[in-house]
């Protein structure tokens, strides 16, 4: 009989290795960047400590939600590989009858996977990007007065039990890399078959489906590689998990919508540390705007009024002469 810790170890080793090699990219000095409007950044800073948070918005409101359809297409394409498909069937049937149903569930969820997925998009920044940002991101996000909130990565990269949310690097490797990812899961299912047989079949099937969901939700066309995006992902369930992130109804650009959110506060009882604004916030980078000095002054004042230490050092302007 496996202990709960052993069960979790086997499931993680089998199903959740996608993107693990990319974690080595988060080295000292690297930051996560969240591009947004100056209004949203102001609202985050001005919120009372107990309400300050980062939002996960519905995938259907992304700039191009066809990104998810791209991941689903790659999964279907992977399963046209006869050798891989046969090994997958063998691996599933060698563990528990019915595990293959995970693939039927995914095929039935072309719409539902978008409808129930909530994301926080971040971009990995280093070097000169920490004081000028990325031109493609300035063009795409935040409107005429946009900012980049640079965040220290520790809270995102440390395992925690507070919230049903995972962080995953977006992969831009195209069809061949996706096939490798599916094949990697199959290899581990075969290698860990004896242990997986000792785990409830529904648990194994649920974890297989979730692993494939994460692959689908963290895959983009190679043409977007310059973004170097990472995503915090939450899949909302009809019956919320006990550790589902809190949610609320908000209006963004006139669109009334539900968002899930991650409170910017430490929860040591759930291994959440480095989440308070003074520890989490690295810099606020002011994007191309007609009046960068005024926006800079405004954010320095906001930070000072809301207890952020060394506010003058926390705000910089990129000074890119971008014409819109």
N, C-alpha and C positions, 0 to 999 in steps of 0.2 A: 504494500500500500504506500503510495507516494504521499509525502507531506504537502501542505499547501505551498510552502516555499519551493519544493521540488517541482510541483505542477507548474507554478509560474515560471520557473527557470526553463523547463522543457518547452512551454508555449512560446516564451520569448526567443529561445534559441531556434525554434522551428520556423516561426512565422514573422518575426519582427527584426530581421536583419537588413531590410531594405533601407539604404541610406546611412547605415551605421558607419561605413567607411568615411563618409563625408563629415562626421563629427570632428574629425581631426583638423578640419579647416577652421574651427572656432578656436583659434590660438590667442594668446595674450595680445591685446591691442585691437583685436577684431571686434566690431560692434554690429548690432542689428539695427537697421534703419527702417522707420515707418514713415512713409510719405503721406501727407494729409494736408488739409486746409489749415490756415492759420486759426480759423474759427474753432475747429475741432481741437487743435492743440491747446488753445486758450481754455476751452471747456474742461479739458483734462486737468490742467494746472489749477484752475479756479475751484474745482470740486472740493468739498470738504474731505478730510482724510478718509473718513469711513465710506465715501462714495466714489473716490478717485479710482479709475479703472481703465482697462483697454478693451475695446469692443471686438467681438467676433461677429461679422456680418454674414448674411446668407449668401451662399455661392451664386445664386441667381442674380445677385447684384454686382458681381464682379465686372470689370471692364469688358471681359469676353468670356462668358461662361461656357463657350464651346471648348475651353480648355479641358473641362471634365469629359466632354464627349470624346476628345482626343484620347484621353486615358482609356476610356471604354473601348474605343476602336482598337487600341494597341492590345488590350486583353483578348478581344475576339481574334485579332490577327495572330496572336501567340498560340491560340488554341487550334489554328489551322495547321500548325506544325504537327504532323502525324506522330512522330516519335515522341515529342513532348507530351502530346495529349494522351498517348497510350501509357506513358510512364506516370502521368498524373492519375489516370484511372486506376492503375495498379497500386499506386501509393495510397489513394483514398480507400479503396476496397480492402487493402491490407491492414487498415486500422479499424474502421467502423463502417458498417453499411449505412449509407445515407449521407456521408460527408460530401459527396459530389453535389448534393443539393445546394451547396453554397454558390455554385456557379449558376444554377437556375435562378436563385434569388437575385444575383447581380444582374442577370439578363432582364429580369422583370423590373429592375429599379432604374431604368434609364432616366426617368424623370425624378423619381423619389430621391436618388442620390444627390441631385442638385437641390431639391426642395428641403432636405433635412441636414445639409452640410453647412456649417458655419466656420468661417476662416478669419484669421488675422494674418495679413501678408507682411512679411519682413524681408529686407534685402541685406545680405552680408556685405559690410563695408570695411575697407581697410585702406591704409596709405592715404593718397590724395583725396580719395572719396570722403574722408572724414572732415574735410573742410570745403569741398566743392560739390559733393553729391554726384549723381549721375544725370547727364543731360536728358537721357531718354525718360528717366523717372520724373524729372521736373516737367517735361512736356506732357506726361500722362496723368499726373495726380495732383489734386489740390486746387485746381482752378487758377485764377490770376494771382492769388496771394497764397503760395504754398510754403510749407515748411517740412523739414525732415527731422523727426525726433530720433536721435541716436541713443540707443539703449545698451547698457551693459548686458552681456549674454548669460551671466551665471544662472539667473532664475529660470531661464528657458531650458537650460541644458542639464539641470539637476533633477533627478527623478523625484516625483512628489505624489502624494496620495490625495490631495485636496480636490482636484478637478479631473473630470473625465475629458482630458484634452491631451493631444500629443503634438510634438513638433517634428516636422519632417522636411529635409531639404528637397527642393524641387529638382527633378532629374530631367535633363535635356538630351539624353542619349538616344532618343528615338526608338524605333521598333526593336533593334538588336539588343539594346540595353534592357528593354522591358522583358523580352524573352529570357534574358539571363536572370532577371529577377524572379520570374515564375519558376524557371528551372532550379534556382537556388532553393525556393520553398519546397519543391518536389524532392530535391536531394536530401533536405533536412527531414522531411516527412518519412522518407525511407530509412535514414540513419537513426531516427528517434522512434521508429515504429513501435518497439516493445513498450517504451514508456508511454507513448500516446494511447496505446490500447488500454492503459490503466486509467485513463481520464474519460469522463463522461462524453459520449459522442456529440451531444449538442454543444458542449463547451468547445470541443475541437472544431466543429463546423463553424461556430460563431467566430472563433479566432481566425480561421482560414479566411472567412468572408471579410473580416475586419482588416486583415493584412492586405488583401486584394483591394479593398476600398482605399486604404492609405496609399497604395501604389497608384491607383487611378487618380486620386486627388492631389498627388504630388508629382505629376508628370506633365510637362509642357513641350511644345514643339521646339526643336533645336534652335530656331530663329530667335527665341527669347533668352538664350543662354546668358547674354550680357547682364540680365537683371540679377542673377545669382540669388534667386528668391528662396526663402524658407517659409513654411506655413505652420501656424498653430491651428490644429484641426479638431473640431468637435462634431460628432454625428448625433444629432438630436433623436431621441427615441420616443415612441408613443407613450411609454411608461418611463419617465425620466429615471436615470440611475441615481442612487443616493448621493453620489459625488458629481452630479451634473453641474456645470457652472451656473451661477444665477443668471436670470434673464429679465428683460424689461422691454416695454414698448416705447419706441422713440420715433421722432420724425427727422428724416435726413433729406434735405432738398425737397421737402414737401411730400416725401414718401413715408407713410406710416408703416413701421416694420418692427419685427421682433429682433433683438440682438441678445446674444449671450455675452457675458463680460467676465474678465479676470480682475478681481480687486487688486489694487496696488498696495498690498499690505502683507506683512510677514505672518506666517502661520507655522510656527515651529513644530506644533503637534502633528502637522502634515508634511513636514520637511520642506516648507516653502520659506526660503530666505532670500535676501537681497531684492525684495519686491517693493520696498518703500521708495518713494520718489527720489529721495536723496541718494540712495544706493543705485537705483535702477537707471536714473537719467544721467547720461553722459554729456550730451550737448543738444541744443536746438539750433539747427542750421536753417537760416532764412534763405528761401529760394529766390529766383528772379522775380522782382516786383518793382513797380515804379518808385516806391518810397522805402527802400530797405532800412535806412537809418531810423525812420519812425517806427517801423515794425520791430527792429532790434531793441529800441528803447522801451517799447511796450512790453516785450517779453521779459526783459530784465526786470522791469517793475513788477510784472506778474509773479515771477519767481521769487523775488524778494518778499512780496506781500504774502506769499504762501509757504514761507518757511524753508525755501530751498537755499542751501548754503552756496556761497560764492557765485551769485547770479550773474555778475558781469563776465565771469570766465565761462559760463555755461551757454552763452548765446553768441553765435557768429553768423556772418553773412557770406554767401557764396560768391556774390558779385559777378555772376555770369550774365553778360549782356544779351539775354535771350529775348528775341522779338516774337510776340505771339500773333 
